[in-house]
Amino acid sequence: MTEIPEKLDSIDRIVVGLGNPGEEYSHTRHNLGFRALDAFLKSMDAAKDFRPLGKSRVQIVTVDDIRVILVRPSTYMNLSGIAVSGMLERTGLDTSGLLVVHDEMDLPCGQAKMKIGGGAAGHAGVQSIIDLCGENFARLKIGIGAPPVKDEDAGAEWVLSEMSTDDASRVANVMSIIASGIYRWIRDGNEKSMTWFNTTMREYHKKITEEEEVESGQDV
């Protein structure tokens, strides 16, 4: 168990998982960022021990001698930038030392992608961070697919609802890669980790497609 120091000037990296606070949101699509942090801790054989700090719940871990603060904003999603800007101020880091993990409607369930910079693509939490911190930060996007009906109300309902059993399974199957992507970003920084992660995801889906084609051929 790592105590949270009063000053955070010894922190080297910030990893933020986006989500909404409260048990009622814990299994929704919008809370995949929180669940990704849990998967990362599990991959490190570290117990979950998030504690309140400012507008967040945080946990400090050490990865290959790199001090990392894992952040779960306690604000609601559309105010995530308040929590993230506060953490940047506390640590003295700029956005080059920030990774934000979040759900992404523009990617199908079971897909994930790492990207540096860019817009929010309609994600309220990411937009809040951009508004207060700028857009030059790494994102690890976890696909949740899009609702059948394309309008704002349907999108809001979609992200605040739970996934189907099949979609939840697709996401669960890539959580180990996502956890490894977080580790690689901490260890290797933006470019190397992005190349590794996106290549690994492509190879994973190529393998899945080939296996499905074989199974389909056997069923004929």
N, C-alpha and C positions, 0 to 999 in steps of 0.2 A: 504494500500500500504506500503510495507516494503522496506526501503532504503537499498542499498547495501553498507556495510561498507568498508573502505579502507583495513582493516585487517579482515581476516575471521577465526581468531583463536577461535571464539565463535561457530563455526559450529560443529554439532555433527554427521551428516550423509550427504552423497552425493548420490543423485539419478540422474543418467544419462539416458536420453532417446536418442537413436541413430537415426540419420537421416541425410539427405542432406539439406543444406540451399538452399533457393530459392523457390518461389511459384510453379515453374514448377515441383518440386518434392513432393509437400505437400500431394498429394493423392496417392503416390506410395507405394508399399509394403514395401520398405526399410525405410519408414518414420513412421512406426508404433510406434517406440520408442517415437518420438515427440508427437504423438497423445495420447499415454498412459499417458504422463505427463499432457496433457490437460484434460484427463478424471479424473486423480487424483485431479487436482485443482477443477474441477467441483464437484467432490464428497465431497470436503471440503468447498464448497460454497465460493471459493476464486477466485477473478478475475485474468485473465491471465495478467502478467506484467513482461515478460522477458526483461532483459536489458543487453547490451554488457558488458562483462568482459573478458579480455584476448582473448582467442580463442573460446569463448563460448557466448551464451546468457543465463542468469541465473535469477532465482527468489528464494528468501528466504522465507520460510514459517516456522511456528512453529506448531508442532504436539505433543500434550500432553507434553508441556514444552521442547520438543526436537527441536533444531534448525537444519533445513534441507535446503540444497541448491539444487535446481533442475537445471539441466544442459542440455542445448541443444548445442552440439558442433557446432561451425560455420565453422569448417574445413569440407572438404568433407569426406565421410564415411571412406575411407581407411587411413585417417590421424587422426581419432578420438582419438588415444592414446596421441597425442600432447595436445589436450584440457583436457583430463582426468588427465594426469600426472601433468599438470599445476595447475589443481584444487586441487589435492592431496597436492601439494607443498604449495599452498596458505592457505589451511586449516590446514595443519600439520597432517592430518589424514593418516592412512595407508589403504590398500585395504579391511581390515575387516569392514570399515565403508562405503563401496562403493557398490551400487546396479546399475547394468547396464540393461536397458530394451531394447530389440531389437527383430527384426523379425527373424524367424527361418524356413528355408526351410525343415528341417527334421521333422517338425510337421505339420499336416494338418490344414487348416483354421478352426478356432473355438477351437483349442486346445491351451493350454499354459502350461508352466512348469517352476518351479523355481529350480535352481541348484546352488551349490557352487563349484567354481573351474572347472577345466577341460580345454579341448582344445577349439578351435574356430569353429570347424565343418565347415570350409570354409567361415565363415563370416569375411569379410575384416575389418570391424570396430572393432569387438571383437579381431581379431588377432593383430591389431594395439595397442589396449590397453594391451594385454598380452605382446607384444614385449617391451613396455615401462614401464609397471607397474607390471608385473607378472600376474599369472593366479588365485591367491587366492582371488577372489571377487565373489559376488553373481550375478547371472544373472536371469532375468525374460524373458523367451523366448516366443514370440507370433508367433504361427504357420501361415505360409503363403502358405504351400504346395510347391510341387516341380513342375517345368515345365515338360510338356510331354516328351520333348527331353532332355536327360541327357548329356549335355556337358557344358563347361565353358561359351561359348558365350550365350547359351540359358539361363543359370542361371543369367548372368548379365542383360540380357534383361528382365527376369522375375521380378527381384527385383526392376527394375526401371520402371515397368509398373503398371497400376492400376488394382485392383482386379475386378473380375466380380461382378455383383450385388449380387448373391447368396453368394459368398465368403465374400464380404464386410459385408453382413448381419450376417454371422456366427461370424466374428470378433467383430462386434458391440455388439452382444449378450453377449460376455464374457468380454467386457470392464469394466463393473462394478465390476466383480471379480478381474480383473487385478488392478483396482484402489484400491480395498480393500487389495490386496496383497502387493502393495506398502506401504499402511498405516501400515499393520501388520509388514512388514519388518522394517519400521522406529521405530515402538513401541516395537517390540519383538525381533529383531535381526534375525540372519540367520536361526538357526535350527527350532525354533518355527514357524516362518513365512513360511518356506519351507514346513513343515509338514501340516500346515493349508491350504496353497495354493494348493498343489498338491492333498490333500484329497478333498478339495472343488471342484476342477476341475473334479476329477473322479466322484464325486457324481452328479455334473451337467450333465456330459455326460451320466451317467447311467440313469438319469431321462429323458433326451432327447431321448435316445434309447428306453426306455419303452414307451414313448408317441408315438414315430414313429411306434412301433410295434402294439399299440392299434389302431392307425389310419389305418395302413395297414390291420388289421383284419376287421375293419369296412368297408373297401372298397371292400372286397371280396364278 
